[in-house]
Amino acid sequence: MGKKKIIQKTEEEILKEKDKLEEAMTKAASKSRKESKKIEVGRAYINATYNNTTLTITDITGNVLAWSSAGSLGFSGPKKATPFAASKVVAAIIEKLKKSKPDNLEIIVKGVGSGRDSAVRSLANQGFNILSIKDVTPIPHNGPRPKKVRRV
């Protein structure tokens, strides 16, 4: 079998490894603290299209805290864009945000679907203080240049 070679490490190498382990431990601890931290102001992005309604809650810097959509809750087909589905999406978000639920919300609505009003009302009924409601639906103005007339 032969002799086994034992590697002797210097004190410097041992200290370097120890520092690396401590850094990894502090990073892991800071991640767990960040999740349970209470957030004062958040943003709610509501995207209400003809086919679906999605809701994303972020902190003020844009880090996503929770998101949900009517399709992810099991609604299918034309039922995804209904006001009932939008209110269920808000209820699902509240379940995800039990610990870090923000007190104040800025709501940003995009799209022309039927679930947009219902989602805003449901957020208001859940006890959030609504600071502002902003509509960022894209509206075409004049559009691109039309094709030239076809000559036959």
Buried (B, 14 or more C-beta within 10 A) or exposed (E): EEEEEEEEEEEEEEEEEEEEEEEEEEEEEEEEEEEEEEBEEBBBBBBBBEEBBBBBBBBEEEEEBBBBBBBEBEBEEEEBBBBEBBBBBBEBBBEBBEEBBBEBBBBBBBBEBBBBBBBBBBBBEBEBEEEEBEEEEEEEEEEEEEEEEEEE
